[in-house]
């Protein structure tokens, strides 16, 4: 039984009962390199540093809560994914994990492509200078305006999610005098997560066209008859926070089966297959993600084997890491406000952020690590629950965490692996101000997404 809840919710994995947690670590001051970004360390005074900068100084300059993103680590992970797949495949960064104009420029400079799934993400990508041909547009309910903007910009592909959308894209492209490259997103009946996959009942979701019942095959037939689209491939996405490739093996088998069916019925061999994203990272020391080169080797072998068995040439592979690139590169820095002991239960440590900057714990029962950042301590480990300041009992940042028993108001806590889906899912709940994202590199720090202000809140309130 897994102790880690699945990021898409507890129903996707076996979860141990409430109150189950690992024993305290032998050294509360240690920083597990699997969880923290590559330039994080402690200095001689015990203060956590990133890119050579002390968090105490960063907190004084930029305030808390704040996200600190290790730019060199981000760029290194981009290069690792690009190099792992080489020139024979395409790596699309999934912008939904976290996107800003600075991120887009780094992706461009490091040779990655970009997935967007909304008009807002698309305009950010274009504004920051990402060539349109290196952009893919996703989404299950793209508006006419979003499709029109994508077609007119010349995006490299649109991932089609329904019969209606296929017709809509073809109509808009024809009207614009274009032939839009598209992939069809198929639901293959596989939902993968950390240690196992389940191959039934996953057609019941909002994304894609099901292989079962012939929906995907019918979408292919329609696409091949439409003048406004060029069908270039099949897209499949099987889950989130995946640590092994077993689910990809089943998905690839089924997708290649569709490619064979297309070839036999229409005499067409589609040149691309996109296996999606969802590749996992380490949120705690119990997590053991695979390196990009291991994933690339495994996926290439799977697709090559399946195509050989089907008598097909190997198509160009695409993957879509988002969390796996940006997730480990950032941590959130908080200041402790109150410490409240509940004798016989646990101690609640309240920080100055919470579910407005990290909804994942409340939404998915997700697990995180936490460290005392502004100093080291020789105090005994104390079971705590790190919570936010919001008027909500579910406002939990780290559900079960061991911190030094002398943790006190004014201390700084750092929560690693918050680069993905934290700032991008942040809200103004309780009219909280969303935190800044500060990029750090080579002893320097700069804001790439500024902290919201009260004026920002009031400017939107036109009443």
N, C-alpha and C positions, 0 to 999 in steps of 0.2 A: 504493500500500500504506500502510495506516495505521500510525503508530507507537504508537497508544494501544490497549491491550488493552481489550476490551469488559468492562464490569463484571460481566457474567454468565459470564465465562470466555473464554479465548482461542479456543475453537472457534467463537465467534460473529463473529469479525472476523479480518481479515488482520493479523498481527502481525510486525513486523520482528524479525530474529534477535537472539539474546542478544548484549549488548554494543553494540547500536545506541543512540545517544543524541544529543541535540542538542548543538551547540557551547555553550561557556560563555556566559552572558549578558555583555553589555558592562559592566553595573554590578551586582555581587553585592549591593549594599546597597539596590537599588531594590525596591519593593513593587508588584506589578502589581495595579491596582485590580479587575481582573476576577476575581482569585483570592481576594483578602482581603476581609473584611467592611468596611462603609463607613466605620467610624470608626477603622480601623487606620492608623497613620502612624508615622514616626520622630520623636523629639524632637531638640532641639538637641544632645544628647549621643549620638545615634545609637541610643537604646533604642527598641524598638518599643512603641507605646502603643495602647490600645484604649479608646474612650470616655474618653480623657484620662488613663488609668491606665497607668503604666509596668509592663512585664512583670516587671521586677526586683522591684518592690514586690509585685506579685501573687504571684510565686513565693515570696517571703518569707512572705506571709500565708497562702496556700492550699496551698503545696507543689507539687511536680511528681511525676509527670505530672498535668496537669489540663486540662480543656476549659474554654475561656472563650468564652461565647456573648454576642454583641452583641445585646442586647434590642431596641434601636431599629432595627437592621438587620432583625431578624426581623419586627418589627411592620410596617416599611415594605414588606417583601416580601409580607406578608399583604395589605396594602392594595393593592399593585400588582396582585396576582392578582384580588382582589375587584373592583377598579375596571375591570380589563381585560375581565372577563366581564359585569359589570353585573348588573342585576336579572333578565335573561333567562336566566341560567345559574346553576349551583351549583358552588362550589369546595369540595371536600372535601380537607382536609389529610390525607395518608397517615401515620398515627401510627407506623407501623413504622419510619419514618426516625429519629425520636427523639420520645419522649413522656415528659412528666412533668406533674404537676399545674399547675405554673407555665405550661407550654406550653399546656395546655388553656385556662387562663384568658385567656392572650393571644389565642388563636384566637377564643374567644367574644367578647372585647372588640373584635377587629378584623373580626368578621363572617364568619369562615370556619366551615364545617362540618368534621366529623371522621370519617375512616375508621378503624376498629379491626379487628384480625384475630385477637383472642384474648380470653379472659375477663379476663386481666390488664389488657389495654389498655382493655377496656370498663369495668371497675370504676374504673380511673384516671380515665377521662373522666367517669363519673357522679359520682365522689367530688369531682372538681374543679368540678362545677357545669355541665358542658355539657348543655343540654337534650337529652333522649333523641331528640326528633324531628329533631335536627340530627346524629345519629350514624348511620353505616352500618356494618354488620358484614360483614366479608369472611372468607375462609378456605376451604380445600378439604376440611377434615374437622372441621367444627364439632361439638363434643360436644353431647349432649342438654342438659347443664347450661348451656353457653354460649348455646344457642338459647333455652332457657327464660328465662334472665336477660334476654336481649335483648328477647324478646317481652313479658315482664312489665314491663320498663322502658318499653316503647313506642318502640323505636328507629325511626327514619324509614324505614329499608330494611334488608333482609337480601339480600345478593348470593348467590344460590343457585348451587351449584357441581356438583351431581349429581342424578340422579333420586332416590336415596335421601334426600338432604338436602331436596329439595323436599317429599317425603312427610312427612319428619320435622317440618319447619317447619309444614306445614299441620296436622298432628296436634296439635302442641304449642299452636299458636294457637287451634285449635278448642276444645281442652280448657280453655284460659284464657278462652274467650268472646271472642276477638279475631279480627280479620282482618288478617293481617300483610302490609304492603307488601313486595314482593320484586322484584328484578331477576334475570334469568338471565344468568350469565356464559357467553359463547360464545367458542370458540376459532376465529378467523377464518382461520388459515393464513398469518398475517403475523407476522414477528419483526423488529422494527426496531431499528437501533442507530445509532451516530453519523453515518455518512455513506451508508448504503445499507440496503436491506431485502431480505429473502429471503422469497419467497411460497410456499415449499413445505416440507413435512415438519415443520411446527410443531404439528400436532395431537398429536404424540407428547410429551405433557407432562401433569403432574398436574392442571393447572387447567382448569376450564371444560368445556363441552359443545360438541363440534365441529359446525360448520356442515356440513362434509363428511359425507356419510352420513346426514344428517337428524337427528342427535341433538338439536341445538338446537331444531329445529321440533317434535320430539316432546315436548321439555320444555315448550314453549309450550302444546301441546295439553293436556298433563296439568295445567299450572298453571291454565289457564282453566276447568277442570272442578272444581277444589278449592275448597271453601267457606272454608277457613282462610287462603287467601292472596289478595292482590290483585296481579296482575301489572302492574307499572307501567312496565317498560322492559327494555332489553337492555344488558348491560355487556360491554365489550371492553378488553383490555389487551394491548399488542403488544410491549413490551420495556422496556429501561432505557437511561438516559443518551442520550436521543434529541435530536439537534440540528436535525432538519428534520421536515417534516410529510408527507413522501412516503408513509411507512408508514401514517399516519393516513388518508390519502386512499384507499388500497386498503381499509383496515379499514372506513372509513365506507361505502364503496361496498357492501361485503358485508353489513354490518349493516343498512343501509337496504334492501338486497335482501330480508333476512329480514323486516323490518317490512312491506314490500310483500306478501310471501307471507302473513304473518299477517293483514293487512287483507283480502286476497282470499279466504282460506280461512275466516276467522272473523268478518269484518266488524268487526274491532276495530283501532283505531289506537292503539298504545301511546304514552304521552305523554312518555317519557324515553329518552335514549340517553346512556350513560356511556362516554367514550372513554379512561378510565383515566389513568395517570400515566406515569412513566418519563422525564420531560423533564429534559434534561441541564444540568449546571453546569460551570464552568471549574475543573478541578483543576490544570491547568498553563496557561502562557501560550499554548500551542498550541490550546487549546479555545476555541470561539467560540459560546456558547449564545445563543439568541434571547430577546428580552425578552417578558414576559407579554402585552403588548398585541399584539405581532406574532403570537404563538401563538394568542391569542383570535381575532384577525381571520381568520387562516388556517383555523382549525377551524370557525368559523361559516360561512365561505364554502364550505368543503368539504361540510358537512352540508346547507346550504341548496341547493347545486347538485345534490347527490345526491337530495334529497327532491323537488325540482322535476322531475327526470328521472323519478322513480318515481310522480309524481302524489300525493304525500303532504304533509300539513302538516308544518312543521318542528317536531320535538319539542324539549323542553327539554334542553339539553346539560349534562352534568356532566364535570368533570375532577378529577384527584386528584394534584396536586403534593405531594410530600413532600420529597424531596431538593432540588427547585428552590426550596423555601422555606427550609429550615433548613440545607442543606448549606453554603452560603457564609458563614453567620453565625457560625461557630465555628472556632477553631483549637485545636490541642493544643500545650501548652507542655511541653518536656522539658529535663532537665539532662544535659549530656554527662558520661559517666563515664570512658570510655577512648577513645583514638585509636590505631588500629593500622594501620601502613603495611605494605602488601604490595608491595614494589618491582616495578615493571613491570606491576602490575595495577590496584590502586585502594587507597584508604584506607578502613578500616572505622571509622565513628564510632558508638559505642554509647551509647544513651540509657537513661534509667531507666524506660521503658515498653516498648512493643512490640506484639506480636500480641495480647496480652490487652486492649489498648485500641483497636487497629486491625487487625482480621483481614483487611481487604480486600486488602491487598497480597499476602499469602500465598494468599488464597482465590481472588482474581480476577486476579492480576497487575496490580492497579490502580496507576495512577501518581499521585504527589503532588508538590507543591513543598515546599521547606523554606528557611528563612532563619535566619541568625544573628540572634538577637533581642535579646541583652543588650548589644550594641555594634555599631558598624560596623567595617570592616576595609579596609585598602588592600592586603592580601596578595594574591598571585596566586590565581586560582581553582584548586581541586584537586578532581579527580573522587573522589567518596566514595560509599559505600553506608551509609545511616543504618539501623542495626539496633537491635533491642531487647535485653533482658537475659535472655530466656527460653532454656531449654535445648532449642533447636530451630534447625537450620540455616536453615529457611525464615522465621525471625523477622526480617522485613525491613519497615521503615517506608517508606523511600524508596529505590527500587532504584538509580537513577543520579541523583546530585545533585552540583552544583558548590557547594562551600563554600570560604570563604577558607582558604588553606594554614596559617594560624596558629590554626585552631580547636583548642580545648584543653579538658581536663577542667574542669568548672565553668561553661563557657559554657551559655547557654540557646539552644535551637533551637525554632522555632515552625513547625508544619506546618498550613497553612491548609486550608479546605474540608473540615473533619472533623465538621461538624454532623450529617451524615446517616450512619447505619449504622455509626458507630464506637462511641459509648457504648451504643447499642441492641444491638450484637452483641458487646459486651465480655464477657470471661470471667474466671474465676479460674484459668486455666492456670498451673501451677507455684504454685498458691495465691497468685497475685498479688491485690492489693487493687484493685478497680476504682476509677478516678479520679473525682473530683467534677466536677460541671458547675457553673460559676460564671457567673451572669448579670451583665453589666456594662452600665451605662447612666448617662450624665450625671455621670461622675466617681465613681460608686459601684459597689460589687460586693457580691453576695450569693450564697450557695450555694443552688442549687435542687435539686441532688441531691448529697448529701454523700459524701465519700470513705468507702469501706468500711474497717473496722477489723479487727484480728486477732480481736477479740471477736465480730464478725459471723461470721467463718469458723468459729470454734469453737462458736458457738451452734447452727449447723446440723448440726454433727458430734455426733450423739447416742450414738456408740459408747462 
